[in-house]
Amino acid sequence: GYYFLMAVKMRPKWFNPAVVTFMQLGQMFVGVAVTVAAFHYHNNPVEGRTCNIRKENNVAAFVMYGSYFYLFLQFFLTRYVRIKVGGSIQKKKKLH
């Protein structure tokens, strides 16, 4: 629903879009943490039990979640926090 409202330029005035980006960052962080935990339990079985994962799938998941985390973090910092990018300060643009 949120992306539809943004696409038709009907964003609710009370809603802060940074919240959605922050939640996406959290989702990607959890994804990275789960894949790291799966690697750990696959390589260090507990009481003879192994984590039944395929390494290829776990590597792909780690790359996907890691790259999305990086991209969402970059978006969050440049969109909602003023930081230097390429020697100039990025400023928020107001859309009318």
C-alpha positions, -999 to 999 in steps of 0.1 A, spaced: 0 0 0 28 24 9 45 22 -25 12 26 -43 4 58 -24 39 71 -31 36 63 -68 3 82 -71 17 110 -50 -8 106 -22 16 101 7 -2 106 41 11 138 57 16 121 91 37 93 78 75 96 78 90 76 48 123 71 67 104 46 89 99 23 59 136 25 49 146 19 85 124 -12 86 139 -24 54 174 -20 69 163 -41 98 150 -68 76 183 -70 56 203 -70 89 183 -99 102 188 -117 68 225 -113 71 225 -124 107 205 -156 98 228 -165 70 259 -160 92 242 -181 119 235 -208 94 271 -208 83 282 -211 119 259 -240 127 267 -258 94 304 -257 102 301 -263 140 275 -290 146 259 -291 180 257 -326 196 262 -343 162 233 -324 146 242 -304 115 224 -274 99 209 -288 67 217 -260 43 232 -259 9 263 -237 10 255 -223 -25 221 -211 -14 235 -196 18 263 -178 -1 236 -164 -25 214 -153 4 244 -137 22 253 -118 -10 217 -107 -16 210 -96 19 244 -80 23 241 -60 -9 206 -49 -2 217 -38 33 245 -18 18 221 -2 -8 194 6 17 220 21 41 234 42 13 199 54 4 190 61 40 222 81 46 220 102 14 182 107 16 176 113 53 211 123 67 233 149 52 266 134 44 295 141 20 294 122 -12 321 128 -38 333 159 -21 300 178 -20 272 179 6 240 162 -5 210 183 4 174 171 6 152 184 -22 117 195 -15 91 181 -39 61 202 -45 
